Amino acid sequence: MKIEAYIEEHAHHFVKALITEYNGDKEAVAIIRKYMSGQKIDSDEEVILKTQFFDSLKLAGVGIPFVLIPGASILMPILIKVAEKHNIALLPSAFDTPGS
């Protein structure tokens, strides 16, 4: 596989995952608004809210080191791969690759 095709495929997956996370955030905000207005939320909405909250924490945990730690652009991909080998999900669920 040519390097351009490889980069394009992974960049496309990254953009789609970001859009999925954004849509999940919008859905979580709608559920929070519903709860804050005094309405009850059902168990499905509670699961969506919890999942999105943890995904947001994961995204912050991966994104913040890129700003604060010199060399994080090299260290973070290595850390993510090592975590995957030990069945630890550091990335939000939208970034999961099919079949993994």
C-alpha positions as CSV (number, residue, x, y, z in Angstrom):
1,M,0.0,0.0,0.0
2,K,1.3,3.4,-0.9
3,I,2.1,5.8,1.9
4,E,-0.3,8.4,0.5
5,A,-3.2,5.9,0.5
6,Y,-2.3,4.8,4.0
7,I,-2.3,8.3,5.3
8,E,-5.5,9.2,3.5
9,E,-7.3,6.2,4.9
10,H,-6.2,6.9,8.5
11,A,-6.9,10.7,8.2
12,H,-10.4,9.8,6.9
13,H,-11.0,7.5,9.9
14,F,-9.7,10.2,12.3
15,V,-12.1,12.9,10.8
16,K,-15.1,10.5,10.9
17,A,-14.3,9.7,14.6
18,L,-14.1,13.4,15.4
19,I,-17.5,13.9,13.8
20,T,-18.9,11.0,15.7
21,E,-17.5,12.4,19.0
22,Y,-19.0,15.8,18.2
23,N,-22.4,14.3,17.5
24,G,-22.1,12.3,20.8
25,D,-21.3,15.5,22.7
26,K,-24.4,17.2,21.1
27,E,-26.6,14.2,22.2
28,A,-25.1,14.3,25.7
29,V,-25.8,18.0,26.0
30,A,-29.5,17.4,24.9
31,I,-29.8,14.7,27.6
32,I,-28.3,17.1,30.3
33,R,-30.7,19.8,29.2
34,K,-33.6,17.4,29.6
35,Y,-32.4,16.4,33.0
36,M,-31.8,20.0,34.1
37,S,-35.3,20.9,33.0
38,G,-36.7,18.4,35.6
39,Q,-37.6,15.6,33.2
40,K,-36.6,12.0,33.9
41,I,-33.9,10.3,31.7
42,D,-34.3,6.7,30.9
43,S,-31.6,4.0,31.3
44,D,-30.6,4.2,27.6
45,E,-30.0,7.9,27.9
46,E,-28.0,7.4,31.1
47,V,-25.8,4.9,29.4
48,I,-25.2,7.3,26.5
49,L,-24.4,10.1,28.9
50,K,-21.9,8.0,30.9
51,T,-20.2,6.7,27.7
52,Q,-19.9,10.2,26.3
53,F,-18.5,11.5,29.6
54,F,-15.8,8.9,29.7
55,D,-15.0,9.4,26.0
56,S,-14.6,13.1,26.7
57,L,-12.2,12.4,29.5
58,K,-10.2,10.0,27.3
59,L,-10.0,12.6,24.6
60,A,-8.7,15.2,27.0
61,G,-6.3,12.7,28.5
62,V,-4.8,12.0,25.1
63,G,-5.0,15.5,23.7
64,I,-3.6,17.6,26.6
65,P,-0.2,15.9,26.6
66,F,0.3,17.0,23.0
67,V,0.2,20.6,24.2
68,L,2.1,20.2,27.5
69,I,4.7,17.6,27.0
70,P,7.6,18.1,24.5
71,G,7.9,15.0,22.3
72,A,4.4,13.8,23.0
73,S,3.7,13.4,19.3
74,I,6.2,10.6,19.4
75,L,5.3,9.1,22.8
76,M,1.5,9.1,22.7
77,P,1.2,6.7,19.7
78,I,3.6,4.3,21.4
79,L,1.7,4.6,24.6
80,I,-1.6,4.0,22.8
81,K,-0.2,0.8,21.1
82,V,1.2,-0.6,24.4
83,A,-2.2,0.1,26.1
84,E,-4.0,-1.7,23.3
85,K,-1.8,-4.8,23.8
86,H,-2.9,-4.8,27.4
87,N,-6.6,-4.3,26.6
88,I,-6.7,-0.8,27.9
89,A,-8.7,1.7,25.9
90,L,-7.1,5.1,25.9
91,L,-9.0,6.4,22.9
92,P,-12.7,7.3,22.9
93,S,-15.0,4.7,21.5
94,A,-15.5,6.5,18.2
95,F,-11.8,5.9,17.5
96,D,-12.1,2.1,17.8
97,T,-11.1,0.4,14.6
98,P,-13.5,-2.2,13.2
99,G,-12.3,-5.7,14.0
100,S,-10.2,-4.7,17.0
